Structure formats: C-alpha cells, structure tokens
Amino acid sequence: MLKVAKFGGSSMADAGQYQKIRDIIRSDPSRRVVVVSAAGKRSAGDNKITDLLYLCYAHLQYGVSCDGIYQMIRERYGDIHRELGLRVDLEGVLDRLRSQMEQGISRDELVSRGEYLSALLMADYLGFTFVDAAQWLFFHYDGTIDQEKSYAALRALARDKCVVIPGFYGLMPDGKLRTLTRGGSDITGALAAAALDADVYENWTDVDGMLTADPRIVSQAVTIPAITYAELQEMTYQGATVLHEDAVRPAWDAGIPIHICNTFHPEAAGTWIRSENVLHENPVTGVAGRKGFSIILIEKEKMNAMVGYVRKTLSCLEHHQVPFFREQ
C-alpha cells in the first residue's frame, strides 16, 4: 500500500501545523510520499508566503527595496525552524536566495521558493528524503508536462524511500524553473501519485471534504461522502475550489482514488473521488457556480450544413481571448 499525501498552505502555516502533519504521517506507514505547499495564512489578516514572494518580485522590477517583505518570509520560516528544533541550514538557503534576488532571478523561480523552503523543513522534521521538484517534474517547451520523462525520474528517485516533494513547479528543457498555476501543488501531488502507481492520493486541506454547496450561501451544506472524477471536474470548473481542476486528470487516467481530508479534523470521513460512485444516495451530488461564466446560445437555420461554421465561431472567441468550456 502506498499513499501520496499532499498538504495545502493552511496545513503548512506554522510549527503547530507541522506537528499535526507529523502525527498524520506517523499514523499510517503507507504515507511515504508527501507533497507540500508554501506556508499559507495563520489567520484572516495574515499573508500567504507565495503572495509575499510575488510582491518581492514586483518591488525588484521597479527598483524598490523589498527588505521588509523578505524579512517577513525569513521570520515565518525561521520561527518554524526554531520551534521544531530543525537542523537544516535555513539561514544559508535564505541568504543565497537573497543574493540571487539582487543578481537577478526569474519570477517563477522566486515564487517557487515558498514550496521549496516548506519541503526542506518538512523533510528534516519527518526524517524523510527531500526530492526537489526540479529533479523530476519536467515540462515541454510549450509548457505542457512531459509525463513519460517525469514519471520515470520520480520512480527512480523515490524507489524504496520516504520522500517530501515541493509542489507548484518543475523544470523547463532549458534548465529554467517554471511554476504551475496557483494551487498547482494539487497537480504535483496527482502527478506524483500517478508516477508511483499509488493506491490513494490524499489531498489534505482545511475542510472536511467537498460540500454540496458553498456554505457561505447555503448554511445547510453538508460533506459529500463520495463523488466521481467526472462530477468533481464539473464542480471545480464551475467554481468549487477544494481541489485544483487540473489535479483530477492524472489520477483519473491512472485510476487512483482521491481522498480529500481535513488536517484540522483528520478523523473526519472526508470525500472519496473514484471512477464510479458506489453510494448513489442522492440524485444531485452538489451545486456549484462561478462568476464571469456565460452561456452563448447560437441559432441559425441550416447551420449543420455549413462547413466550418463551428471553426469560425470559435475563432471569434480566440480573437477576443475568450476561453471556452465544453462538456467532457
């Protein structure tokens, strides 16, 4: 049995959260691969580390000092390092990163360092091997992921080991780092699960699972015990934000069940995502919606006889940079 466990930003926010993750990992020996995000908010008024790194890059681009912002990043990870009594040379890593920033660093490389630092600390804390995402997650030049090369590399690196992997980024063919879209650590976790033929991909977050509706709108919303890949993908496209929409496909293709769990409430049943929903308890799985999503209805006599009609319609959307969604 092998489980890949991915922990989101809220789960990585401070030393107390690291201790919760350690307890979760120790409670099940099959959790041998851990994927982590950058530290998230500790409270409503706090900052996400990734947001601070983006802000640092903006300051650098305009020649404005980012010392105060970078000090916040240093203190956040420094507090975790100190409170947990870790041995990894965090100060050395942070000093080298600051030097890179002064000499010139790409935006993607800079903002990826939140996950990198989180994984370094977590690997030290758990006693696991640190595996840099740049060692195995490879992109093609067009930005798509080279799954064959990536999967083979991770299988070689993680064979018979307990590992911690930073999410959110990988390596381009020219040796430069490239980030995934925000929330992309979910994708990294799914890819790692598929590469290693895991039995389960666990996605640990700050809620008990997928809810039947947005609780800010529907107070009676409850956790969905089981959902299919197709239903989950539909809900994420329509605004449900528990799991990144692109994280579904790698697990789906590999037939790996996804289990959404709550780091703050690990005993909760969570939500299971599989190819088929064996429960069939309700005719409606859940309700989701998103702003800025429009439906265009086109009516024209004998359009089915017009060659190239759909292409012309879609080219209009392309001209105006409007993405479109089609049913799976």
C-alpha angles and dihedrals in degrees: 000000000000126000125188109208119198119192122200130219097273089053090054099044101114146346092282090058091050088056091052090051091049090053091049093049093046092050091066121034090199090071094091101140119061125186118191140194128214116277111285132200120312091198140001093274096045129102131244112236092230090056090052091051091051088050091050090054092050090052091050091051091056095042093248121140114257094185094117093050093045090050089058089055092046092050094047095055091035090058091052091047093050098042092050095042094234124180103207112115096251095161091054092051092048093047092052091049091051089051091051089052091055093047095046129279132189119251093240093052093048097048091045091063093083091067091040092055093044091053093047091053095042093049090052092047096049095038089238128139115265112231114188114223087227088066095063116006104086129183131205117233090262091060097254118127120260095224098179094053093039095049093049092049094050093047089056094046098044100038110135091348139111106232143182117211129189114232132215103052148057142168131286121216090256091058096255123129119248127192128218120229118289109292088028094138085082087061092049090053093050092048091049090050091050093045093052095039090237121192092224136012108211117199109196116200140145099277133067093246141289112340127216089239142352104292090211087065103026112040092190094060113135136192117276106230095201137008136169125248090247093051092048092049090050092051094047091050088052096051110282104138107190093101130025109255093231092054092073100067102061091051092041093052091048094045092237117153115235118217117196109206138177118240089198092050106027094167091064116110093236124191125300120210117199139151090264131029104229094185100062090181099146134031089222117052098191146315125246137166141178136203122243093031115128135183118219117204115196121192123183132152114254094356089146088067094052112096113224096012095130092045091053091049094050092045088061090056090047091052090055093043093243115152117215133209124214129191114264 
